[in-house]
Amino acid sequence: MTTAAVPDGQRGDEDDRGGLRAALGGLTTRGRSFLAAGVAAAACAYVLGQADLLRVGLLLATLPLICVLVLHRTRYRVAASRRLTPQRVEAGSEARVQLRMENVSKLPTGLLMLQDHVPYMLGPRPRFVLDRVEAGGRREVSYRVRSDLRGRFPLGPLQLRLNDPFGMCELTRSFSAYDTLTVVPRTEALPPVKLVGEASGYGDGQQRSLALAGDDDIIPRAYRHGDDLRRVHWRSTARYGELMVRREEQPQRARCTVLLDTRRIAYQGSGPDSAFEWAVSGAASALIHMLERGYAVRLVTDTGSSVPGEGTEGFAGSSQDSAESAGLMMDTLAVVDHSEGGGLSRASDVLRGGDEGLLVAFVGDLDEEQAALTARMRNRTGAAVAFVLDSGTWLTGGAVAGAVEDRVRQLREAGWTALAVPPAAKLADLWQQAAGVRAESAAADTYGGWS
């Protein structure tokens, strides 16, 4: 990002008067003290009739005014650029911000002080002092920012402070542009485990959209220019009265839906170590893991929103856009907040279409009604894994409550692989544990898998 500004030098009489008033307002404590001392000395000289004291008073009062006028009339242009590396970081990681100042005028500058506006969550505001910059010269400085909280944080605008050599006056000019740092949730590397009971054709996360079929089971389509004539299906051609060809087997990526419960009433506490933040980080870890395993994935929240919203029925459609889709979903998780909804019905409506492949859910406190609704979601998906958080135990650090165990048992009876999440649990351990639970209770009608 590059911006340019004219720190000093106004256009028109009205702008010139306004700039002069701003320059007078920029008098430092030293400048105001000199001006006050000069006025006081001049008044005393008038009362006492001392001409020498009057000269001293005029000198003291004139010096800061001259500095104001010189600083106001100085005309040089300074260009600034900011480079943020990287623009997307995990919570707790650092990003580097590099600032470049370039004097694009024909006059050398005086002492320059730079200050970049940074939200307090990222640390103190960085300040730099640059010595005289020659005409056409440039200076580069850098600083680092870090946040334990996820979110989107603006960096800038950059402020430039100008001082006269005597320190009598200080002017501040701001550049207009700013950059945005996106702090995404922490992710955890998950072990490459696999659920048993997978349907054939799901090896390595791949499936076939059309299975080999007999001649009577072939679903033909209309002939398109360029199709191989050897694929013409003559029986269908005679039936429909137009040229029909056999469909070829087409590779299709296995699907995975990650469901994140964001209801405010489902979580207690706040901060980086809260149950809600664990659920957000868990959803991010699952999304990245499944994308790396070749799955087409999407993120669904209790509000019914789905990310990405485009592609094949809302899923990340191809390997070419996996990185872009991952970035979009991580950006969504960076700013996701509690919803005011009371139930998971909207998420259930999104899953109503079926053919969801694997469903991985991160849910908070469930009452009996919401647990029953969540249990029914299993009928619309293949394999389903649920991580149920008891946010109350995250505040007290105690054992998982019996009510949560009852909800987990209810989900398991409906075919879910459900686990209760104790405080500060590692998702990698739970991921491995879920594979073991699934191996023990795999059903014959299991559809899909995860790895």
N, C-alpha and C positions, 0 to 999 in steps of 0.2 A: 504494500500500500504506500503510495506516495502522495504527499500534499505539499502545497506551496503557499506562502503567505508573504505579505509585505508588512513587516512589523512596524515600520515607521514610514510615514509618508501618506498624507491624506489627499483627497481630491475634493476641490470646491471649498468655498468660504465657510459653509456651514460645517462640513466635515473637519475643516481646519480648526474652527473654534472649538468643536467638540473634542478634537484630539488634544488641543492645548489645555482644555479643562481637565481631561484625563491625565495629562502629564503633570499638571499642578497637583492633582490628587495623588500622584505617585511619589510625592516628596517623602523621603525617609525621615526617621526620627532625627538624624543628623541634619538633614536639610531644613526641617521645621525649626530645629533649635537655632541654626544659623540665622534663619529669617526672623525668628522672634528676638534673638539677641541684637540683630541689626536694627530692628524697629525700636527696641528699648533704648539702644545707644543713641539713635537719632533723636528720640524724644528727650532724653536726658541732655543731649548737646543743645537742643533748642531751649530748654529751660535754663541751663547753666551758661549758655552762650559760649560753648567750647567748640571751636571750628574743627580742631583735631579729632575730637570725639565723634563729630558728625561724619568725618571722612571714614573713621573706623566703622561706624554704624552702616554707612552706605556700602562699604566693602562687604560686610557680613551679610547684608540683605540682598546685595546684587549677585553674589556668587551662586547661591542655590537657584536663583531665577535664570541666570545664564546657563546653568547646567540643564534646567528644564527646557529652555529654548533650544539648546544644541541637541539634546536627546530627541526632542520632538521633531526637529527639522532634519535629523539624520535620515537619509534615504538609502537603504540597501534591502535587498531581498534575500530571504533565507528559505531554502527548500528542506523539507523534512520527510523522512520515510521510516516506516516501522515494519519489521519483519518478525513474525511470530512463528516459532518452530518448537514443536508441532502445534497445529491449531486445535487438535483434539487430543487430550491426555486423560489418563485414568486418575481418579481421586487419589491424592497422596503423591502423585508424580509431579515433576517439575517441567516447566516450559521456559524456553529462552526467548527473550525479547531483545532485538537489536535495533537501536536507533541510529540513524545517519542524518547529520546536519551538513548542509552544503550552502556556502555563500555564493549565490548566483549573481551578485552585483559586482560592480567595479571598485567598490570601496571595502577596505578591511573592517571587520566588526570589532567592537570592544569586548568586554567580558560578558559572556552569555551564561545564564543559568537555566537548565532544563528541568522540568518536572512533568512526569507522566502520571495522569490520573489512573489509579488502580483501586478497585474495590478492596475494602479492608479485609475481606476473606482471603485475598491473595497475598497479603503482606503490606508492609509500609510503602508509602509512595516513594518511588526512586527519584533522587535528585542528583544532578550532575552540574559541575562547573567547567565551562570550556573557556580556555584562554583565547586570545585574539585569533580570529580565523581570517586568513588572507583572502583576497579576491579570488574566487574560483576554488578555494580550498574546501575541504570536507573533514569532518570528524565523526568517529563512530564510537558509541558506547553501548553497553548491554547490561541487562539485569535478568533475574530469574523470578518466576512467580510459581506459587504452589498452593493448592487448596485441598483440604480434606473433605470438602462438601462438593457434591456434583452440582452442575448448573451451567448456565451461559453467562459469562462475565465480560463486560465491555472494558477494553483497554484504551484509554485516551479520553478526551483529546490531549494532545501534548501542549504544554505551556512553555513559553519562552520569556524569560525575564531579562530585561536590558538594564544595565547600570552605567552611570557616568563614572569617570575615573576617580572622582572625589566621594562617591557614595552618597550624593545629595538627592538623587532621584532614581526611582525604579519603575519601569513600565512592564506590564505583563500583556503578552499577546498569546492567543490560543489558536491552534490549528483546528480545523473543523472535523477532520476524519478520525475514525477510531476503528480498532479491530475487535474481534470477539473470540475469546478463549472458551472452548467447550470442554467442560470437565465431565467425563462420562463415569458411570459406576465402575468400581473395581471388578475385575473378572478373575476367575479362578480356573486353572487348568484342570480338566476333568479326565478321569481315566477312560481308556477305550474299552468299555464293557458293552455287552450286547444282550438284549432280552432274548429268552428262548421262545419257542412257539412262533417263529417268524414264518410268514407266508413265503412260498417259493418266489424267486425273482427279486428278492430284496438284498441280495448279497452286495456288500460294499455300498449300501445306500442307493442301489439302482433297482428299478423295476421296469417291467414292460407294460405299456399301455394297452397292448393287444396281445393276447396269448395265441399260441398256435391252435388252430381250430380245424375242424373238418370242413369239407366243401360246403355243407349245408349251413355252417355257423359263420361263414365269412360275411363281414359287413362291408359291402363295396361302397364306392363313392363314384361320383361322376368323373368322366374322363377329362383331363386337363391337358393343354398343349404341352408336349414334351414328355408325357408319360410313356413308359415302355409298353409297346403293344403286346408283349408277352404276358403282361399282367392283366389283360382284358378278361373279365369274368363274363363268359358268354351267356350263362343261365340268367344272370341279373340283367344283362343287356336285352335279352329277349323279353324279360318280364317288364322292365321299365320303358322299353322302346327307345333307349338312348345308350350310348356307349358307356359301360361301367368298368371300373378297374378294381382289383383287389387292393386293400390297404396293406401297407407294409408295417411291420413291427417298428415302433418308434420308441427310442429310449426316453424315459421320463424319470425325473428325479423323485426320490422318495420325499414325502412331506412330513413336516413337523410344525405343530402349532404350540407356541409358548403362551400360556395364559397367566397374566399378572393381575392379582386382586389388589386394587388400590383404595378400597373403601376406607374412609376415615374411621368408621365405627369398628372396623376389623383389626385395628392396630392401636396399641398404646405406646406412649413414649415418643421421643424424637431424637435426632442427632445421628452421627455416623454409625453408632453401635446399636441402633434401634432395630426392632424386628422388621419394620417397613423397609429400611435401607438394606437389610439382609435379603429380603425378597427381591428388591430391585437388582441388587448385585447378582443374585442367583439367576434371575431371568436373563441378565446380560451374559452370564457365563454359559448358560444353556444355549442361547442363540449363537454365540460364537462357536461353541463346540459342535453344534449340529451343522453349521455352515462349513466348518473345516472338514466334516465327515461327508460332505457332498449332498446334504439335504437341501430341499427348497423349504424355507422357513418363513414364518410370519409371527408377529407379536400381536396379541389380542389382550385388551384390558376389560375390566368389568363394565366399563362404559359402552362397550361394543365397538370401540375404535380398533382398526386393524392397520398394521404397518408391515410391509409397504402396502399402499392402497391399490397399486397397479400390478400388472403381471397376470399370471394364470390364477384367477380367483383369489387375488390378494397375496399370493406367495411370491417370494423372490424366484423369478422364473428360470434363470440360466446362470451358468458358472461365470459368464462374462460380467454380470451385474452383481455378483455376490458381494464384492467389496463395497460397492455403492449401497447396496441394500443393508449391509452390516452397518455402515456409517449412518444411514438414515435411522435404523432402529436404535443404535446407540445414542444418537442425538435426541431421539424421543425419550429414551430412558434417562438422559441427562437432566431433563426438565420435568419428568413426570411427577405429579404431586397427588395428594389424597383427593379422591372424588367424594362427592356428597351423597352418592347413591347408597341405597340400603340393601341391594341384592345383586345377584349375578345373572339376572334374567336376560339382560342385553347380550352378555357374552354367550349365553346359551343359544340365543337366537342366531348369532354369528356362526355357531357350530352346527346349526340345524341342517345344513346342506349335506353333511356326511363327507366321506372320503377325505378325512383330515389327516390320515396317517397317524403319526405319533402325537400325543397330547401331553405336554409337560406343564403342570399347573403349580403356581406358587400362591397359596391362599392364606388369609389371616384367620381370625376367629370366625367360626361358623356356628350359627344356631341350627336347630333341627331342620327348619325349612330350607335354609341355604345348603345344608349338607345333603338333603334329599335332592335338591336341584343339581348340585354338583355331581352326585352319584349318577343321575340320568344322563349327564354329558358323555359318560363312558360309552353309551349305546351308539353314539354318533361318530366315534373315532375308532382307530385301531387300538394299539397299546396305549395305556394312559397311566401317567405317573404323577402323583400329587405330593407336594411338600407342604404340610400343614403347620403353621406357626401359631404357637400359643403366646401372644404378645405379653400376657400378664406375667409369665415366668421370666420373660426377658427383663422385666423391671425388678423382680425380686431375686432372680437367679436360682429359683427353686426347681423342683422336679416338674415335669409336664403334668398338667392337671388331668384328672380322670375324665372330664368332659371331652377333652381333646382326644384322648385315647378312644373314647366311644365314637367320635366322628371319624377317626382313622379306621376303626373297625367297620363302620358303616360303608365307607368308601371301598374298602377291600372286598366286602361282600358283594358290591356292585361290579367288581372286576378291576378296580383301580389297584395300582401298586402305590400304596399310600404310606407315608412316613411322617411322624411327628418330629418337628425341628426343635431341639433344645437350645438354650441360649448359647450364642457364640459358636455354634456348630460349624464344621467345615463341610462345604457342599461336596467336595471331592469324596469325603468319607461316606456321606449320605448317598451319593451317586453310585458308589460301589455297593453299598448296602442295599439299595433299591434293586440292583441287578440280582443279588442273592435272593431277595424276597420274591422277585418275579420268577426266578428259576424254581422256587418251591411251590408257587401257586399259579403256574402258567396254565391257561385254559386252552382247550383244543381249538377254539375259534379265534385265537389271538391274530390280529392283523397288524402288520407293520413291525418295526423294531427300532432300536436306537443303538448307537455305538459311539 
